[in-house]
Amino acid sequence: MNKFTTLSGIAAPMPLINIDTDMIIPKQFLKTIKRSGLGVNLFDEMRYDDDRNEIPEFVLNKPQYRDAQILVAGDNFGCGSSREHAPWAIADFGITCVIAPSYADIFYNNCFKNGILPIVLPQEQVDVLMKDAEKGANARIEIDLENQTITSSDSDVFTFEVDAFKKHCLMNGLDDIGLTMEKVASIDKYEAAASQSRPWV
Amino acid sequence: MSPKTLYDKIWEAHVAHEAEDGTCLLYIDRHLVHEVTSPQAFEGLRMTGRTVRAPDKTIAVPDHNVPTTLDRANAATMTEDSRIQVEALDTNAKEFGIHYYPVSDVRQGIVHIVGPEQGWTLPGMTVVCGDSHTATHGAFGALAHGIGTSEVEHVLATQTLIQRKGKNMKVEITGKLRPGVTAKDITLSVIGETGTAGGTGYVIEYCGEAIRDLSMEGRMTVCNMAIEGGARAGLIAPDEKTYEYCMGRPHAPKGAQWEAALAWWKTLYSDDDAHWDKVVTLKGEDIAPVVTWGTSPEDVLPITATVPAASDFTGGKVEAAQRSLDYMGLTAGTPLTDVEIDTVFIGSCTNGRIEDLRAAAAILKGKKIKDGMRAMVVPGSGLVRAQAEEEGLADIFMEAGFEWRLAGCSMCLAMNPDQLAPGERCAATSNRNFEGRQGRGGRTHLMSPAMAAAAAVTGKLTDVREMMDLPA
C-alpha cells in the first residue's frame, strides 16, 4: 500500500451531501477482476454524457481541477455499498485525501486500506476549505498526517482526529494481513477454545 | 457483572486479540462471498502465497451479475465481463475448497437469502460478506456487517477482522402495526426518522412489540436496511421464532449440539439496565405504508402525502432535495398517488423471500397489471422460487402479467441485463433509490411488496390499503 505522510495539492469542491458509492463508481464498472484502472470512471454518470463526452460543468472536468488530489465534500460521503471500487477509483484518479463533515462507515474504513486519508472536520471548517477549493488551482491545501493538521491557502490551520492504529498503518504503508499474521497464536488459541465452547460453529 | 447489550455479548464472545489501544481482532464465524467483491481478494491470496484459513466457514454464491431469465444456462445471456467474474468465483471456490452454490444449483440465490435458508446463519455468530446488506443476518441475533474487498482478503487469510467496537443504539417500535403496514414500512420509517447517517458508528438493536410480532422474514427486511440508516449492523434478539426457523436447516446443529447451542442462544438478549448511547422510539400505530420520493433512502413519506419542496428542508439537504426532485422529475405539491410508474420490481435481499411474494400475490390475485406495465418478480433463491410455485404464487404473478424469473440480485443494482432505461420510473421492493442505481437515468421509488403489487395494477403509486379487505 502507498504511504501517506504529507500532501500539498489542489482540492476539488463537491458541496453535495450524501454522495453515494453509486455516484462514485456506478455498478457497470464493478465487473472488473482488477483493482486498477477505475480512475477514468470515477463519478462516471456525473462526468460524462450518454455519448461518453465530458460534461464541462462537472468539477473534475474543469481545467483547474483535473489534477486534484483532494476532494472536499458534504456530509455522509461514501454512503451506500461496501464496494471497494469506490476508493480504488478515487485513488486511481489521483485523489488521496477526502475532507468532509462525515463519512459512511464502510467507505471510511476502505479508504485506509488504499492509501487514502479521509478527514473529518466540523461543518464550519469544511465550509472554509470548500471556499478555498473553489479558488481553483491557485489554492493548494496542505495536509500533514503526522501532526494531524490541514493548512488552507490562506494559512488557516485546522487539526483533525484520526485513529492511532490507522494513522500508523497509513504513514508506513502497512499491510493489515501481515500485521494480523503476527498475532496468529492468539487466533489459534481463540479457535481452539471456541471449538470447545461453541462446537456447532 | 455490569449489564450488557446483545451487541456487547456477541462482541465479547468473538475477541481473539485486543491491543492496548482497544483495536481488536474479531473472530469471524461465517464468511459469505459473491462474485463481484471477491476476485481481487482471492488474487491477493495467490500473489502472497496465502490460503483460506477456514474454508469450512466460507460460503460462496454468485448473485449480483447472474441473468434471471429462464435461458440463463446459455452463456450468451451474460456479458463477457460478467461471465469472467462468475467463472472466477467458480474457480476460486474449487481451488480454495470453500462451500459453493453455483448458478446451476437450485439452492443458488442472493447470498443474504441463501445463508439463512441453508442454516449457515445462526444466533450469536459473527457474519461478514463483501456486501453492505450483510446486515440482513442480524435478524437472527448475529453480528453481521458488510466489508470491503481488502477486508474480504483479510478474513479469508486470518478468519478475523481488525475492528473497534461501535456504539449501542436502540430502535424500539412499540405496540402493533396497523393493517397494510409491513416490515419494509418500519425500516423505511426508521431511516426517514434518523436520516441516512443517523446510525453511523452504531450497531442498532431493533426491539419492541412490533418487532417481536414480525416473522423471521420480516425481521430480515428490517435489519437489511440498517446500513441505509448508516449503521453497519442491525440486530434483533433471538427468540422462539428464531429457533424454530433455524431448526432442521441443513447446516444448523443437530441433537446434543442443538441443545448446547440453544442454551447459549437463550442468553443472547440485552440486559434490562444495559447502557444505550442512542435511543429512537417509534409507535407502531403511527407507521403508515410509505414510499420514497427522492434519491436517498431517507426521502420517505407516507403514501398519503404530497411531493415535498426543496424549501421544506434546511442546510445541505435543500440543494440535495432540489437535485433529487429534478432527477426524479417530480413537482412539489403533487400527491404521491398521482405519480405514474411504468416498471415494477419485486425481489432483492430486502424483499425477495417467500413472505414477500405471498404479500404481493395476495394483492394481485385475480387482477391484471396495467397495460404497458413491465413487471417482474425475482425470487431471492431457487428454493424460494420452488416454494412459491408449490403454493401457487407463481401462477398468480404470471396470470397478473408479471414475468416470473430465476433467482439473483437483478434490478436492485442492475448489474445484470435487468435495468431501467433513462426516465423510466420503477416501484421497487429493493433498498436503494440512488441516482442511476437501477440503470442510468432510471427513477426508483422504494416500497413494500404489497405496495409494489398495488402500483403494478393501478399504474401509479398506490395506497395498498385501498385494495385490501380491511376490518371496518
HADDOCK unambig.tbl for C-alpha pairs under 7 A between the chains (distance, minus, plus):
assign (segid A and resid 16 and name CA) (segid B and resid 316 and name CA) 6.88 0.50 0.50
assign (segid A and resid 16 and name CA) (segid B and resid 320 and name CA) 6.56 0.50 0.50
assign (segid A and resid 17 and name CA) (segid B and resid 316 and name CA) 6.08 0.50 0.50
assign (segid A and resid 17 and name CA) (segid B and resid 320 and name CA) 6.54 0.50 0.50
assign (segid A and resid 22 and name CA) (segid B and resid 434 and name CA) 6.94 0.50 0.50
assign (segid A and resid 22 and name CA) (segid B and resid 437 and name CA) 6.42 0.50 0.50
assign (segid A and resid 27 and name CA) (segid B and resid 415 and name CA) 6.08 0.50 0.50
assign (segid A and resid 28 and name CA) (segid B and resid 415 and name CA) 6.12 0.50 0.50
assign (segid A and resid 30 and name CA) (segid B and resid 36 and name CA) 6.58 0.50 0.50
assign (segid A and resid 31 and name CA) (segid B and resid 36 and name CA) 6.54 0.50 0.50
assign (segid A and resid 31 and name CA) (segid B and resid 81 and name CA) 5.76 0.50 0.50
assign (segid A and resid 31 and name CA) (segid B and resid 82 and name CA) 5.95 0.50 0.50
assign (segid A and resid 31 and name CA) (segid B and resid 85 and name CA) 6.69 0.50 0.50
assign (segid A and resid 32 and name CA) (segid B and resid 81 and name CA) 6.92 0.50 0.50
assign (segid A and resid 33 and name CA) (segid B and resid 39 and name CA) 5.40 0.50 0.50
assign (segid A and resid 33 and name CA) (segid B and resid 40 and name CA) 5.81 0.50 0.50
assign (segid A and resid 33 and name CA) (segid B and resid 85 and name CA) 6.70 0.50 0.50
assign (segid A and resid 34 and name CA) (segid B and resid 40 and name CA) 5.91 0.50 0.50
assign (segid A and resid 35 and name CA) (segid B and resid 40 and name CA) 6.65 0.50 0.50
assign (segid A and resid 76 and name CA) (segid B and resid 197 and name CA) 6.15 0.50 0.50
assign (segid A and resid 80 and name CA) (segid B and resid 228 and name CA) 6.81 0.50 0.50
assign (segid A and resid 81 and name CA) (segid B and resid 131 and name CA) 6.65 0.50 0.50
assign (segid A and resid 81 and name CA) (segid B and resid 132 and name CA) 5.22 0.50 0.50
assign (segid A and resid 82 and name CA) (segid B and resid 130 and name CA) 6.45 0.50 0.50
assign (segid A and resid 82 and name CA) (segid B and resid 131 and name CA) 5.38 0.50 0.50
assign (segid A and resid 82 and name CA) (segid B and resid 132 and name CA) 5.02 0.50 0.50
assign (segid A and resid 82 and name CA) (segid B and resid 146 and name CA) 6.11 0.50 0.50
assign (segid A and resid 82 and name CA) (segid B and resid 147 and name CA) 5.86 0.50 0.50
assign (segid A and resid 82 and name CA) (segid B and resid 148 and name CA) 5.36 0.50 0.50
assign (segid A and resid 83 and name CA) (segid B and resid 37 and name CA) 6.75 0.50 0.50
assign (segid A and resid 83 and name CA) (segid B and resid 148 and name CA) 5.96 0.50 0.50
assign (segid A and resid 84 and name CA) (segid B and resid 148 and name CA) 5.16 0.50 0.50
assign (segid A and resid 84 and name CA) (segid B and resid 149 and name CA) 5.84 0.50 0.50
assign (segid A and resid 104 and name CA) (segid B and resid 200 and name CA) 6.51 0.50 0.50
assign (segid A and resid 104 and name CA) (segid B and resid 230 and name CA) 6.33 0.50 0.50
assign (segid A and resid 105 and name CA) (segid B and resid 200 and name CA) 6.25 0.50 0.50
assign (segid A and resid 105 and name CA) (segid B and resid 201 and name CA) 6.71 0.50 0.50
assign (segid A and resid 105 and name CA) (segid B and resid 232 and name CA) 6.93 0.50 0.50
assign (segid A and resid 106 and name CA) (segid B and resid 147 and name CA) 6.46 0.50 0.50
assign (segid A and resid 110 and name CA) (segid B and resid 148 and name CA) 5.96 0.50 0.50
assign (segid A and resid 113 and name CA) (segid B and resid 150 and name CA) 6.63 0.50 0.50
assign (segid A and resid 177 and name CA) (segid B and resid 154 and name CA) 5.58 0.50 0.50
assign (segid A and resid 186 and name CA) (segid B and resid 16 and name CA) 6.03 0.50 0.50
assign (segid A and resid 186 and name CA) (segid B and resid 17 and name CA) 6.10 0.50 0.50
assign (segid A and resid 187 and name CA) (segid B and resid 16 and name CA) 5.62 0.50 0.50
assign (segid A and resid 190 and name CA) (segid B and resid 16 and name CA) 5.42 0.50 0.50
assign (segid A and resid 200 and name CA) (segid B and resid 253 and name CA) 5.62 0.50 0.50
assign (segid A and resid 200 and name CA) (segid B and resid 257 and name CA) 6.09 0.50 0.50
assign (segid A and resid 201 and name CA) (segid B and resid 29 and name CA) 6.57 0.50 0.50
